[in-house]
Amino acid sequence: MFAVRKGQSRVSLLFLEEGESYVKLVETGVEHKAWAPTVVKGHVHVNSRSLILEPKAREKAVVKYCLRDFDFPEISDSGLTFQTQKYILLPSLHNPRPYQLVASALPMTVSIALNPLDRKLVLELFLANSRHRAGFDVDKVTVLGKEQRSLRFLVSRLWSPLEKPLVSAALRARRVVPLLALDCLLYLSTERLYYETQTPFSTLKSVPFTHISHIFLRRYRLKNVAFEVVLQSSKRLFFSLDSEPCRDDLYNQISLAVPQATASEAYLDRVTSDWVNRTISNYEYLMMVNEYGGRSVCDLAQYPVFPWVLADYMSEELDLQAQETFRDLSKPLGALNPTRLEAFKRRYADMSDPKFLYGSHYSNSGYVIGYLLRKHPLYALSLHVLDM
């Protein structure tokens, strides 16, 4: 899911910063002192805020340069040369250790062989980054290095000649997976939902409407601009669009094609009845409640949450009739520890408006990754933050 390119790539999209976009892949030669005093063949991964240099020789390290740290690049007939005083040694994907910052008192020179179009692209990206040292609100520059694909829906790309396009043009969107939001294009026909992630090795994929089990309206980054498709195979596709009207229009068209997949109170009532009658497990029921409550495993900021109901973790057998077996459900989690609650109250009394009692949420990306690391150790790559 996170590989930048097929094969034995040592680069993951998780190496990118929050909000950063992958632009393109360039196969070229690089002269970099950390590798050798001579030109080394490899790949340059051009991103909206950085360059990642991946040598073909696997004994040489993968390094990342942030564009905001460059001195102004020099352009020659053969490529591009820049100076910087620091770079990042990236870890092996088999051992997601912390990043290693390499800093030097003297400027280091890096030369990259690039064609005229790629030189222009990197220069434009550098200029865009140099204007935004305090932050990156929108990475609009990512479109510079991508192939300008036509947004017109091509009938020749339909799965079947019996299908008809429901949209005249492809819709720009982002496919949301844990810790990443990948630029993609969405198409819609009378029989399928098509999506194509915008990476150098992307392929057009499609989902038949007959394979859709559920479709939900979703929020993404606190905006009502997303929807999630759940397939009968349990695979999930989470897409974020540019605006709420655009999202609603696409959702309505899919809902008309698959009316049985849309969320309804009657279906949730039936699920509740199945749980009461013990035909489904507690886990299945709680997952369904989370889904209908707007949570999704695709977005770690809105990951499913389970109720904490027990207080006795020491007894070999639980007495379900004893009150002390269960926690006090009349209080929120933050109020269960009296000493901690008093500290919150003192802080609250000293606050200026607007006041708040609890400053963090029990479910956020950092917390969720903590208990997913055994299953998904590469998620840790997005937690490594360097003081640059």
C-alpha positions, 0 to 999 in steps of 0.5 A, a space after each residue: 500500500 505504501 510502496 512508491 514503485 513496484 519491485 524492491 523499492 526502499 522508499 515508502 510514501 510514509 517518508 513524506 511529511 504530513 500533507 506532502 504529495 509525491 510528484 514523480 520518479 526520475 531515473 538519473 545519476 547523482 553525485 553525493 558525498 555520503 555515497 561516493 565522490 563519483 556519480 551514482 546511478 539511482 532514482 530521484 523521488 521528486 515530492 512537493 517539499 523534498 527530494 529523496 535520493 535512492 541509489 541502485 546500489 543497495 549498500 548505499 543509504 537512501 537520503 532525503 533533502 528538504 527543499 526549504 533547506 537548499 541554497 538557490 540551485 544552480 542550473 547547467 546543461 547537464 542538470 542541477 546543483 545545490 548546496 545544503 548543510 543537512 540531510 536525512 538518512 532514511 531507515 530500512 523499511 524492514 527496520 523502521 528506526 528513527 530518522 538520522 539527521 546529518 548536519 555539517 558546518 560547511 555546505 555540502 554540494 549535491 549534483 543531479 543529472 536532470 533533463 530541462 523539464 525536470 530541472 524546471 520542475 525542481 526549481 519551481 518546487 524550490 521557489 514554492 517552498 522558499 516562500 512558505 518556510 513557516 508552513 504548508 497550507 496547500 501543496 498546489 505545486 504538486 500538479 507541476 510534475 504530473 502528466 497532464 492527463 485529460 479529465 474527460 472520461 474516455 469511453 474506451 477505458 470502460 470495463 464493458 461496452 454496455 456501460 455508459 459514463 455517468 460523468 462527463 469528466 473525471 473528478 479530482 479526489 484523494 484516496 485516504 489510507 492510514 496516515 496518507 491521502 493519495 491524489 486520485 481521479 474518480 470516474 463513474 459509469 452505470 455499472 462501476 466506480 473507477 479510481 486511479 491513484 496519481 503515481 508513476 505506476 498507477 493503474 485504473 481500478 474499478 469496483 462493480 456496484 454489485 460488489 458494494 456492501 455499504 456506502 457511508 458519508 464521512 468527514 475528513 479533517 473535520 470537513 464533510 467532503 468524504 465518503 467511504 465504500 465498503 465492499 462485500 470482501 470487507 475491503 474499504 475505499 475512503 475518498 475525500 473530494 474538494 467540496 461538500 456539494 461535489 461529494 454529495 452529488 457523487 454519493 447520490 449517484 452511487 446511492 441510486 445505483 446501489 440503494 440497498 447499500 446506503 445507511 438507514 436507521 432500519 438497518 441499524 435497528 436490525 443489527 441491534 436486534 441481532 445483537 440483543 438476540 446474540 446472533 452477532 458478537 459484541 465485536 461485530 455490533 460495536 464495529 457497526 455502531 462505530 461505522 454508523 457513527 462516522 468512524 473508519 479504520 481508513 482514517 486514524 484520526 477517526 478510528 473505531 473506539 470501544 467502550 471501557 466498562 471493566 474495573 477489575 483486572 486482577 480477579 481470575 474470574 469476574 463476578 458480573 453481579 458485583 458493582 465493583 467489577 465495572 467502572 463508574 459509567 456516570 463519569 468520563 474517562 478523565 474523571 476516574 482518577 480523583 487526583 488527576 481530576 483535581 489537577 484538571 479542575 485547578 487548571 480550568 479555574 486558572 484558564 482564560 476564556 474559552 475554557 476546557 477541562 480536557 485538552 486531548 482526545 482519547 482517539 487520535 493518530 498518535 494513540 492509535 498507532 501505539 497499539 497498531 505497531 505490532 500489526 503495522 510497524 511501518 506506521 511508525 515512519 510517520 511519527 519520526 519528527 526531526 528538529 530541523 
